[in-house]
Amino acid sequence: MRARALTVLALGFALAWLAPLAGVVAAGQPVAAYLRFPPRTEFVAQAPFAWTVFLALCVPVAAAAGLYWAALARVQAVAPAPPRARYPWWGWLGVFLAAAGWLLAWSGELVPAGWRRHAFTPLWLGYILAVNGLVWRRSGRSLLTHRTGWFLALFPVSAAFWWLFEHLNQFVHYWYYRGIEASGDLDYFLQGTLPFSTVLPAVAGTWAWLRQFPRLEAMALPPLRGHRALAWVALAAGALALGCIGLWPQALHAMLWLGPLLVLCGLQQLLLGETLLSPLARGDWRPLLQPALAALLCGFLWELWNYGSLAKWHYSIPYAQRFHLFEMPALGFAGYLPFGVECALVMDLVARAVERRSLWPLEVSGNEGGDRMTPLNL
């Protein structure tokens, strides 16, 4: 299982990295500008806002909202379980770090600019500790304390994972950074790697916290089954979508989020015989709906804390650059939904590599002694 999981990760990353370059070559453009590392994206003027495109993009967003409504509408009233433990000291440490990081990021002229530029990492490390503390309070366990090896492995994988998206962003110019000062490529790489390493742990902790809510834990929809051949279709469609952002980046900018998702799903099914989303065939939609919602919640906080920071990102989204919430155009938040599922798929591969078992159900206990895992009692 470990070797196959690592193979899926390596192939998925390689295919997602190479496919847009193939699109650039097909367009007859030079690829040298896309091969530099670390990738740096500058502002590019995009296609202006268009109501027709905006409304068309709203259709899948409305469909996603309908899925959540339908899943929650089927849930019977469930009484929440009482807390099992006190909020831990390290959770309070996280609250302090997050508050201090937020104050530092938004402090204006009160502190040196060099300090403000590095506030993202302690802020999100604090959040990760704090949200794991919330899980501990409800269950007496947490991902950080009871699945430590897997959880810590998410940090370096997260850094590589987001650098891949920085590479993909070179083609679509979806976001760009301001307020960053780096003496060279190595300095820029280090400044980016530290905050990028917090992405997967933050989504994982938020996902575990969402499982504390009985209604979210009881979500279900009718089974969704598919033929094995769909794995080849997903893999080909994902690779084609990523290739096309090298050809038509403005028209197909949303493929930045959907392409890697299809590639990972296809590869997992073909090489592992299942994916994290296989429970959908039994009517269990939680592995899809919960991590998507977790990423959306993290996305709200990412955008909130980014808004008043010195070193920050801005957006330039074709056809939809309107109705901002913080720096993000409102429709851009929809990208966090597929991104959350991509995060979950990568987390699952890391679990298979580190713990030699699937991630779902997302449990907080370890596997010492080979005992059957006990999921969160929410």
N, C-alpha and C positions, 0 to 999 in steps of 0.2 A: 504493500500500500504506500509506503513512504516513497519509494522510487517513482512510482507512477504519479503520485501527487506532485513531486518535485518536477517531473517531466511536464505535467500539465502547466504548472507555473512558468517554467522556462519557455515552453512552446507558446503559451498565451502571450507572455511579455514580448517574445521575439516577433511573433506575427503582428501584434498590435504596433510594434515599433517600425516594422518594415513595410507594412501595407500602405500607409500614406506616402512613403517614399516611392513606391511603385506607381502610385497615382501621379506624383509629380513628374516622374520619368515619362509616363504615358502622355502627360500634358506637354511634353517637350521642354520642360523647365529644368534648370540646373538644381541639383540636390545638395550642393556643398553648404548652402546656408542652413540646411536642416540637420547637418551632421555635427555641429559644434556641441560641445558639452562643457559646462552645463548650459542647457537651452535658456535663452533669454528672449522674451516676447515684448515687443514694443507696441505702442498704440498704432492701429491701422484704422482708417475711416471705413466704416461698414455701410452696407445698404441701408437707406433710411427706413424709418418705421412705415409698415404697410398693414393696414387693417385686415386685408384679406389673408395675408400670411399669419398675422397675429391670431385671428379667429380660427384658422385652420389648426394652428398649434394648440389652441385651447381645447380642441376636441379630445385628444388623448389625455389631457389633464383632467377634463371632466369625467372621462371614463375611469381614470384611476380613482378619483374621488368617489365615483359610484361603486367601485369595488369595496372600498372601505365602508361605505354606508351599508351596502348589502351584507357584508360580513358582520358588522356590528348589530345590524337589525335582527340577525338570527340568534343573537346571544340572549339567553335567559338571564334574569336578575341573579347576580352572584355576590355574595357577601365577601368583602375583603378580609383576608387573614390578618390577625393582629401581628404587630412587630415581634420578632423573636429575640432581638438583641438591642443593646444601646448603640447609638451612633458612635463609631470607633474614633479613637484619638487621631488616627491618620486621615480619617475623613475630614475632621476639623482642620487638620493641617492643609488638606486640599482646599477647603473653603478659604482659608487665609491666603494661600498662594494665588488662588483665582482672583480674590478681591484685590490683593496687592498688585497682581499683573494687570488687572483692569484699570486700577488707579494709575499705575505706571504708564500704561499705553495711552491713556487719555489726559495725562497730566499737563499738557501744553508746555509752557516755559518753566514749569516748576522744577523739572529735573533735566539733566543733560540729554540732548537728542540721542546720543549713543546708547543710553540706557533704554529709552523709549523704543528704539528700533528692535530690541531683543525681548520685548515683553510677551510676545505671542507664546513662546515655549513654556515659561513658568505659569502663565495663565491657563494653558490647556493641560499641563501636568496637574495643576490644582484641580481642574474640572474632572480629570480622570480619577484622581483620588476621591474626590467628593462624590461622584456618581457611583463608584464602587462602594463607598460608605453607605449610600442609600440602599444598595442591594444587600449589604451585610446586615443592616438594621432590620430588613424584612425577613431575611432567610437565615441569618447567622453565618453566611458564607459569602464569598465574592469571587469574581474571576481573578482578581489580583492575588488573593490569598490562597485559593484552592485550585486554581489552574495556572499557577505562576509561570511555568515553563512556556506554555502556549501563549499566555498573555504577553510575556516579555518578548517573545519572538515576533510578535506583531509590530514592535517598534521599528526594527530594521527593515522588515518587509514593507511596512507602511511608507518609509522613506523612498524605497525603490518604486513602489506603486505610484506615489504621487509624482516622482520625477518622470515616469512614463507619461502622465497626463500633461506635464510641462512640455514634453516632447510633442505630444499631439496638439497642444495649444499653439505651437508654432505655425500650424497649417490653417487654423481657423481664427486665431487672434481673438479668442473669446474673452480673455482677461489679460491685464498687464499690471505691472507693479510701479509704484512711485514711493519715494522716500527711502529707498535702500541705497546704502553706500557700501561698496565693496572694492577692495584694493586690487582684486584680480579674480580669475575664475575659481581658484581654490577657496578664497574667502567667500565668494558668492555661493559656492557649493555648500560650504559648512553652514552659512547663514540660512540656507534653504532646507538642508537636510534635517536639522534639529526640529523645526516646527512641523515639517512634513511627516516626521516619525510619529507624531501624536494622532494622526488622522484615524487609522484603524483602531487603536485602543480606545479612542473617544467614542467611535460608533459602536464598538463591541460593548463597552460599559453602558452606553445609553440603551442598547438593545436589551441587555440583561435587566436594566431598570424598568423598561416597558413591560417586561414579563411579570412585574410586580402587580400590574393592574388586571384584575380578573376578567374584565370585558375584553381586553386586548388578548389575553391568554386563551380565551374561549372562542376566538374568531374562527369561522369555518365557512366554506363555500362548496358548491357541488364539485365532485372530482373532475380533474382535467387530465385526461390521458392523451398520450401521443405515441406515434410509431417511432422505432429506433432511427428510422431514416431521417427523422426531423433533426437529429443531431448533426448530420451532414449538412442539412439545409441551414441550420443555425450557424455552423462554422463558416460555410461559404458566404452566407449573407453578411456575417460580421466582418469577414475579411474584405468583402466587396465594399461594404459601407465605409470601412476605414480607408480603403484605397480611394474611394470617391471623394473623401474630404481633401485629398491632394489634387483632385480635378476640379471640384466645385465646392470650395470651402464655405462660401456664404450660403448657398442653397441648402447644403447638407450639414450645417454646423452641429445639429442635434446628434449626428452620428458619433460625435466625440464621446457621448455617454452610452449610446446603444450598441455601438460596434464592439467594444471590449466585452460587454455583457454577453452578446451572442457568441463571441469566440470562446469565452470561458465555459459557457454552458455546453456548447458543442464538444469541446475538448474533454470536459469532465465526463460527459455521457459516453463518449467513444473510448476513452482510455480507462475510466474507472467503472463503467457500467451503470453509473447513477450520478446525480448531481445533488446539490443541496436542495434543489427544488423538486426532487422526486416525490416528496410527501404530497404534492398537489394531486397526484393520481389517487390518493386516499381521501381527498377533500380537506387536507390540512394545508391551509394557505398561509400559516404563520411564518414559515421561512421566507416567504416573499413579502408579505405585508409588514411584518415587524421591523426588519432591517431597513426597509425603504423609509418607514416612518422615523426610525432612529436617526438616519442620515438627514432627514428633513429637519428634525429638531436640532441636531448638531449644526446644520446649515444656518438655521436662524441665529444661533449663537455665534457662529463664525462671522456672519455678516454684521451682527450687532457689534461685536467687539472689534471688528475691522473698521467700523464706520469712523470712530474718533481716533484711530491710531495714526502714528507718524509714518511708519513703514506699512503700506497697505496695498491692496489690489483694487482695481477699477474694472468695469465691464464695458465691452463694446460688442453688443449682440445684434447681428443682422436682423432687420425687420421687426424687432421687438424691444428696442431700446426706449421704453416708456414705463410709467407707473412704478417708480422706484420705491423699494423698501430698503432703506440704508443705501449702499452702493449698487445693490442688485435690482435690475428690472424685475418686476413681480413674476413674470412668466419664467424667468431664469431659475426660480426656486424649484420648478418641476424637474430640473436636471438632477436634483438630489435624490429623487425616487429611484431611478435606475442605478445611480451611483451607489446607493445604499445596498442594493442587491449585489452589485459588483464587489463591494467591500465584504459582504457575507460569503460570496463564493471564494474569495481569496482567503478569508479567515478559515473556511472549511478546508482548503488545501493545506494551510499551515497546521491545522489540527491533525490532519491525516499524516503530515510529515513529522510532527513533533510527538503526538500522542498515539498515532497509528489508529485513529478512529475518526468517524465523521463528526462534524461539529454539532449537527442537529440530533436531538434537542439541545439547545444551548444550555448547558448545565454548569454549575459552579463547583461541583465536587471533582476531585481527582480520580484517577483510576488505579490507585494503589491496590495491589493484591488481586487485580482482575475482577473486582466486584462490579455488579451492574450499577450503572450510574443512576443517581436519584435526581430528577430534574427539580428545578425550583418549585416549591409548593407555594403558589401564588393565590 
